[in-house]
Amino acid sequence: YTQMSQYDQVADFIRKIDNYAATHVSVDGGWSDYGDWSGCSAECGGGSQTRSRSCNNPAPAHDGAQCVGEAAETQDCNTQDCPDTCTWTTKINYTMEKRIGGQKNNKMNVKE
């Protein structure tokens, strides 16, 4: 039998409490910070982008509650109207394209 110093007894007691807490105390989940916004889904005419976060700050443990709220959020982006673009195909033929939502919408060929 070896007699422990008071310091060793306190340190041993704290270790036992830490071990118990690590395996028995419930931990409610907490959200991480949001990540960066994704790229916009359209160059013009209105698109959307998202960003997400994780329930790991801390992660729920030992029957702790899951994070409350949404893991992702969405916002509008590039809401400005799309410009008219003109592409010359020959000296006497041109194509006028109206771009809406980043997609070719109307095409008109005019021959002079």
N, C-alpha and C positions, 0 to 999 in steps of 0.2 A: 504494500500500500504506500503510495506516494502522496504526500500532502501538497495540494495545489496552492499557489499564492492567491491572494484576493484578486489580483489582476488577471491571472489565468482563469479563475472561476468566472469572473465577469465576462471575459472574452469568450469562454465556452458557452455561457448563457446567451450571449448575443448571437453567436453562431447558430445555436439551436433555434432561436426565434427567427432568424433569417431563413433557415432551412424550412421551418414550418410555414412561414409566410409565402415562400416561393412555391409551395405545393398545396396550400390550403386556402389562402385568402383570394377571394374573387377580385378580378381586375376588370373594370369597365373599359371598353374600347374608346380610343380617341383618334380623331382625324389627323392625318398628315397635312402639310401645306399643299395647296393645289399645284400641279405641274404647269408647264407652259401651255399656252393656247395652241391648238393644232393650226395647220394652214387653213385658209378660207376655202370653201368648196366652190367658189366662183370668183372670177377676176373682176366682175362688175355685175350690176343688176340684182345684187342681193344673194348672199350665201350664208353659211353658218360655220362656226368653229366651236370646238369643245376643249375642255380641260378636265382632268380628273384628279382624285386624291384617294388615299388608301386608309383603311381602318387599322392602322398599325402603330399609333403613337399615343399610348401603347396598344398592342393587339389585345382583344378580350381574352381572358384566361380564367379557368376554374369557375365556370358558370357566370362570368361577368357579362354585362350587357353589351350588345353590339352597338356600333356607332349609330347615332340618330341623324337622319338627313340623307341627302343624295351623294353618291360617290362621284358624280360628274355634273357639269353645268355647260350650257350652250348659250352662245350669243350670236347676234346678227353681225355680218361683216360685209365689206365692199358693197354697200347699199347704193352707191352712186350709179346713175344711169350709164349704160354702155355707150361709147361713142360710135358714130357712123364711121365706117372705114371704106376706103375706096382702093381697089386694086386694079391697076392698068394691066390688061392682058395683051393688047396689041395697040397700035397707034389709033385704030378706029373702033376698038371694042373695049369696053370697060365693065367691070362688075362692081355693083354697089351692094355691100353687105351690112345689114343692121344686126348687131350682136345684142342679144338680150340674155341675161343670166349666164354669160360666158359661152352661149351656144349660138351657132349660126341659125338665124330665124328666117329671114327673107332674103331672096337673091333675085336680082333683076339684071338681065343682060340687055345692053342697049348698043345697037350697031349704028354708026353714023354713016 
